């Protein structure tokens, strides 16, 4: 069985490590980019958890969250301590709209 690995702020990393999840605290985007790139290459990582703010920044840098030709790791986005940003919801909305071929109404 593979691992669940968290990458994010120091405080959340401590919290996740207490419940037995491998955690990697990062302090800037460059550190996060290096850490995620190393974790994606590992075969034992099944779920990669990122804070939403890191996900947004790494997406802008075109970081690959999966190894070519593999379905792992599954990407799980968690809100940062400051609260959800709504970016992941927006991404899912755009994917669903693209899949059905029309722009959906999004209740805000």
C-alpha positions as CSV (number, residue, x, y, z in Angstrom):
1,X,0.0,0.0,0.0
2,X,1.3,3.4,-0.9
3,X,1.6,6.5,1.2
4,X,-0.2,9.7,1.7
5,X,2.2,12.7,1.7
6,X,1.5,16.3,2.7
7,X,3.4,19.3,1.4
8,X,2.6,22.7,2.9
9,X,2.9,25.1,5.8
10,X,4.8,24.1,8.9
11,X,1.8,24.2,11.2
12,X,-0.3,21.9,8.9
13,X,2.7,19.6,8.4
14,X,3.0,19.2,12.1
15,X,-0.7,18.4,12.4
16,X,-0.7,15.9,9.6
17,X,2.5,14.2,10.9
18,X,0.8,13.7,14.3
19,X,-1.9,11.6,12.7
20,X,0.8,9.5,10.8
21,X,0.9,11.2,7.4
22,X,4.4,11.8,6.0
23,X,4.7,15.6,5.9
24,X,7.1,18.0,4.2
25,X,6.9,21.6,5.5
26,X,8.0,24.1,2.9
27,X,8.7,27.8,3.4
28,X,8.6,29.1,-0.2
29,X,7.5,28.2,-3.7
30,X,10.9,27.2,-4.8
31,X,11.2,24.7,-1.9
32,X,7.8,23.4,-2.7
33,X,8.6,22.9,-6.3
34,X,11.6,20.8,-5.5
35,X,9.8,18.8,-2.9
36,X,6.8,18.1,-5.2
37,X,9.1,17.1,-8.1
38,X,10.9,14.6,-5.9
39,X,7.7,13.2,-4.5
40,X,6.1,12.7,-7.9
41,X,9.0,10.5,-8.9
42,X,8.6,8.2,-6.0
43,X,6.6,5.0,-6.6
44,X,5.3,4.6,-3.1
45,X,3.3,7.9,-3.0
46,X,-0.4,7.3,-3.8
47,X,-1.9,10.6,-2.6
48,X,-0.1,14.0,-2.7
49,X,-1.8,16.6,-0.4
50,X,-1.1,20.3,-1.1
51,X,-2.4,23.4,0.4
52,X,-4.5,25.4,-2.1
53,X,-2.1,28.4,-2.1
54,X,0.8,26.1,-3.1
55,X,-1.3,24.4,-5.7
56,X,-2.1,27.8,-7.3
57,X,1.5,28.9,-7.3
58,X,2.9,25.6,-8.6
59,X,0.3,25.5,-11.3
60,X,1.5,28.9,-12.5
61,X,5.0,27.5,-12.6
62,X,3.8,24.5,-14.7
63,X,4.9,21.9,-12.2
64,X,3.8,18.4,-13.1
65,X,1.8,16.7,-10.4
66,X,1.9,13.3,-11.9
67,X,4.6,11.1,-13.5
68,X,4.2,10.7,-17.3
69,X,2.0,7.7,-18.1
70,X,1.0,7.1,-14.5
71,X,-2.3,7.8,-12.7
72,X,-0.5,8.3,-9.4
73,X,-0.2,10.2,-7.2
74,X,-3.8,11.5,-6.8
75,X,-3.7,15.2,-6.0
76,X,-5.7,16.3,-2.9
77,X,-6.0,20.0,-2.3
78,X,-6.6,21.2,1.3
79,X,-7.4,24.8,2.3
80,X,-4.6,26.8,3.9
81,X,-5.0,28.0,7.5
82,X,-6.1,31.4,6.1
83,X,-9.2,29.8,4.5
84,X,-10.1,28.4,1.1
85,X,-9.2,30.5,-2.0
86,X,-11.8,28.9,-4.3
87,X,-9.3,28.2,-7.1
88,X,-9.8,24.4,-7.1
89,X,-13.6,24.9,-7.3
90,X,-13.1,27.2,-10.3
91,X,-10.8,24.6,-11.9
92,X,-13.4,21.9,-11.4
93,X,-16.2,24.2,-12.8
94,X,-14.1,24.8,-15.9
95,X,-13.4,21.1,-16.4
96,X,-17.0,20.1,-16.1
97,X,-18.1,22.9,-18.4
98,X,-15.6,21.8,-21.0
99,X,-16.7,18.1,-20.6
100,X,-20.4,18.9,-21.2
101,X,-19.7,21.5,-23.9
102,X,-21.5,24.4,-22.4
103,X,-20.8,27.0,-19.8
104,X,-22.7,26.1,-16.7
105,X,-24.4,28.5,-14.3
106,X,-22.3,28.8,-11.2
107,X,-24.2,30.0,-8.1
108,X,-22.1,32.5,-6.3
